[in-house]
Amino acid sequence: MSTILLPTKTEIPSGFTDNVERTRFYDAFRNNLLKKVTILRAPAGYGKTTLLLQWLKNSGQQAAWFSIDSTDNDPTRFWTYVLHAVARTCQTDVDQVLIPLLKSPDETTSDFFIESFIHEISLSGIPFSIVLDDYHLIENGIIHRMMTKFVELSPSHVHVYLTSRTDLPLPIARWRVNQWVTEFNEPQLRFTLQEAREFYVIKNLSIPSQKTLELLMEQTEGWIAGLQLASLAIPHDHIEQLNQDSRSFIDEFLIQEILSPLPLLTQVFLIRTSLLNVLEPELCNQLTERTDSYKLLETLESMGFFIVRLQSSNPVFRYHHLFAEALQAEFRKRFTSKQVITIVEETASLLHEKGDVISAIELALKYECYELASDWIVQHLVHLFVSGQTTTFMRWMHHLRSNNFSVPHEMLVMGVLTSMSTGEISVTQSLMVELEIREKTEHWMVQEEHAAIASIYEFVRAFVIISTGGDLQVAKEIIQRQMINGAVPSRWDDVHMKYNIFEYKLLRTALGSKGKMPSMEEGGELAELFRNTSYQTSSVTAFIYGNSAESLYERNLIEYAKQELEVALQQGHQLNDPGLFIPMYLLKAKIYLSEGKLTSAQAMLTQVKNMVTEKHWITCIRIMQAYCSILSGDSRNAELELNATKTKQPFWELVYTRFLLMKQQPEEALTILIQTKTKALQDSQIATLVEATILESLCHNRLGNPETALKVLHEAIQFGAPYYYIRTFLDEAELQPLLNRYLTRLQQNGQSEQSISSHYLQHLQPVTSTSDLKYQALTPREQEVFSLLADGITNREIAEQLKLTEGTVRVYLSSIYQKLEVTSRSKAILLKYK
């Protein structure tokens, strides 16, 4: 599969030169330009597209045009076209900057994409319009949600035009209340009597008598396509049939009065080519075995047929929707079922050979050529994933399944992976049930030809169990079994799944459980499974190392976090995946800062900026640089970096609130934090929720509300305690007096929050030099490990007794040494018997 972009879809149609100029609309368009969106809504044949073309030409507006068809019901494909159109219109690189963000189906990524898109187009301030023609063909709910956000947040110099045959699933009522929308509906778009007269003059047709014209206008109710149909029908025998309330006769009228009088070969040409969304003369020649397709299309266009020229420089056409639908209905009537399938397969194959794979598969599915469609889907499955068109893939797979077609196993497995990554658990479970049933009946997993995809499925199944909070032991057994069997070579080996598209922390991703860290024991055991195996260099292993590093740092196990971090960095670079290595550099900067090495952190971040070209990753690095500047007291550089990277993402907002606190503006900081916290609650983003609530507590303290500050701090501790968040509290130097006051009050009042572990609370206070207090700071499991250590037994023996892996024991020992402030086993044992 080559490119997913068809240039004709973002070319502004040339339109007809002999159309009635509808100047009566121009003032309305002009007077409402400051609103966010204009909607032209009416059935086919009311001149919506033509009217927009006339207005744009008259006003001289820059317009990014996107002609939508049914294949565009994929967020990646839809927004790629929008970006391409905007980039060409505004002569910017917005498409290159943002397209990488479209390769993830995750809902959070779609929000980030829209916010980033709005930020990019806000920079220039140059007025332009975005035209989405035939938006009614979009049925994808994610696209509607993204479009809603785009319209509502778009800057004032951007205006959106939507044309549609039907009501749209967008919050138009809310837009009306906010005076954001201008609407032109069917009654407004009808021809007036004067426009009807102009129509006949422009078309060089004899003007009907006043009575006939009035009858025509009455019967058509100003329906422009109806007038055009009547003008093509000689004489006007069917005027009385053109009733606005009854369109069932339209196909018959088009066929009998327009198609049938044409030469038979021309009829065949029109019917055969009606299967194409875009009429390229050379492709039409191949399909119809002609050599004069361009000349024929040009002649039909000049005769006033329902044909639209899309490009003047490189002649490309399409049929008006009404005409195409009538021709396709006639196609089914004129040919037998067997002939229809043969013609469809031939047409789809030509599209496939030409590289228009999406249209080829869509055509095959529409005419129930399921075997052909399935073969092509499987053939291009890797590309669909690499290019981020997983929504299209899932739609196709659901279509096949709903028509009782036996979907190939590889397709089902990739469906499980996709639905899991988007959080559609019910879909995931449905696909897994089908795979398990087919395993019982077909035994497909033990067949040699399915060995590779069966191996992938086992790993996917394990991660489904982990991500849905299932039995970790079952997941471990699956992974261990796969490790013993070894990796099976497949075409997916060179496809590095993008587990992180834009998040500055791996813990914030869906696979990172949005900050819901597993227990240290569980996380350590999972990570240990992937060490020193054939899977060590895979992207999932790199992700696990990185996720482990962030978790260990958060639990204040800094030395062990450093080890994991370096492995994650190395593998992230080997995979050339900024989504894996940039979060590690940001973590490394945090570690430097925790050690008081501010200069090292700043120098490293400056160097890292040269490692990437993607704007969103450079932005992440600059936000961290602003954070460093705030800690060093450099408000000038902090402000410069924050102004240059302004975004609605939580990373920027959290750093910016620290800047506002630095500038003694706690009220302004509190306003932002409430919004950040609310969004984090909606998204179940625990890491952001804990950090935002801590900063909220500091704001209240600054405002002279210590009791409120303590209450909010308690809330932050409640959020963080179940997942052992520690460093987020300790890294906030200003928080320590408030935190000590909170812990002291608990001790003085003899209170112990039942929902908060006392061992967790001990981790939030500074470690004292008293041996007993140091020992008390250990968790129950660490105390257990320490007791066995003091007995002088080896790591392996400790692991066997406690049913842990040696790797997990090493993690516990690292934590124990750090808390006891010792550097070796012998010193720890000496401390035990002091």
Secondary structure as GFF3:
##gff-version 3
##sequence-region A 1 834
A	DSSP	three_ten_helix	7	10	.	.	.	ID=ss1
A	DSSP	three_ten_helix	23	25	.	.	.	ID=ss2
A	DSSP	alpha_helix	26	31	.	.	.	ID=ss3
A	DSSP	beta_strand	37	41	.	.	.	ID=ss4
A	DSSP	alpha_helix	48	59	.	.	.	ID=ss5
A	DSSP	beta_strand	63	67	.	.	.	ID=ss6
A	DSSP	three_ten_helix	70	72	.	.	.	ID=ss7
A	DSSP	alpha_helix	75	90	.	.	.	ID=ss8
A	DSSP	alpha_helix	94	98	.	.	.	ID=ss9
A	DSSP	three_ten_helix	99	103	.	.	.	ID=ss10
A	DSSP	alpha_helix	107	124	.	.	.	ID=ss11
A	DSSP	beta_strand	128	133	.	.	.	ID=ss12
A	DSSP	three_ten_helix	135	137	.	.	.	ID=ss13
A	DSSP	alpha_helix	141	153	.	.	.	ID=ss14
A	DSSP	beta_strand	158	164	.	.	.	ID=ss15
A	DSSP	alpha_helix	172	177	.	.	.	ID=ss16
A	DSSP	beta_strand	181	184	.	.	.	ID=ss17
A	DSSP	alpha_helix	186	189	.	.	.	ID=ss18
A	DSSP	alpha_helix	193	202	.	.	.	ID=ss19
A	DSSP	alpha_helix	210	220	.	.	.	ID=ss20
A	DSSP	alpha_helix	224	232	.	.	.	ID=ss21
A	DSSP	three_ten_helix	239	241	.	.	.	ID=ss22
A	DSSP	alpha_helix	250	253	.	.	.	ID=ss23
A	DSSP	pi_helix	254	259	.	.	.	ID=ss24
A	DSSP	alpha_helix	264	273	.	.	.	ID=ss25
A	DSSP	alpha_helix	281	288	.	.	.	ID=ss26
A	DSSP	alpha_helix	293	302	.	.	.	ID=ss27
A	DSSP	beta_strand	307	311	.	.	.	ID=ss28
A	DSSP	beta_strand	316	319	.	.	.	ID=ss29
A	DSSP	alpha_helix	321	334	.	.	.	ID=ss30
A	DSSP	alpha_helix	337	354	.	.	.	ID=ss31
A	DSSP	alpha_helix	357	366	.	.	.	ID=ss32
A	DSSP	alpha_helix	370	379	.	.	.	ID=ss33
A	DSSP	alpha_helix	381	386	.	.	.	ID=ss34
A	DSSP	alpha_helix	390	402	.	.	.	ID=ss35
A	DSSP	alpha_helix	409	421	.	.	.	ID=ss36
A	DSSP	alpha_helix	425	442	.	.	.	ID=ss37
A	DSSP	three_ten_helix	444	446	.	.	.	ID=ss38
A	DSSP	three_ten_helix	448	450	.	.	.	ID=ss39
A	DSSP	alpha_helix	451	467	.	.	.	ID=ss40
A	DSSP	alpha_helix	472	485	.	.	.	ID=ss41
A	DSSP	three_ten_helix	506	508	.	.	.	ID=ss42
A	DSSP	three_ten_helix	513	515	.	.	.	ID=ss43
A	DSSP	alpha_helix	520	529	.	.	.	ID=ss44
A	DSSP	alpha_helix	539	554	.	.	.	ID=ss45
A	DSSP	alpha_helix	558	574	.	.	.	ID=ss46
A	DSSP	alpha_helix	578	594	.	.	.	ID=ss47
A	DSSP	alpha_helix	598	608	.	.	.	ID=ss48
A	DSSP	three_ten_helix	609	611	.	.	.	ID=ss49
A	DSSP	alpha_helix	615	631	.	.	.	ID=ss50
A	DSSP	alpha_helix	635	644	.	.	.	ID=ss51
A	DSSP	alpha_helix	650	662	.	.	.	ID=ss52
A	DSSP	alpha_helix	666	683	.	.	.	ID=ss53
A	DSSP	alpha_helix	686	702	.	.	.	ID=ss54
A	DSSP	alpha_helix	706	720	.	.	.	ID=ss55
A	DSSP	three_ten_helix	721	723	.	.	.	ID=ss56
A	DSSP	alpha_helix	727	730	.	.	.	ID=ss57
A	DSSP	three_ten_helix	733	735	.	.	.	ID=ss58
A	DSSP	alpha_helix	736	748	.	.	.	ID=ss59
A	DSSP	alpha_helix	758	763	.	.	.	ID=ss60
A	DSSP	alpha_helix	771	776	.	.	.	ID=ss61
A	DSSP	alpha_helix	780	790	.	.	.	ID=ss62
A	DSSP	alpha_helix	795	802	.	.	.	ID=ss63
A	DSSP	alpha_helix	806	820	.	.	.	ID=ss64
A	DSSP	alpha_helix	825	832	.	.	.	ID=ss65
###
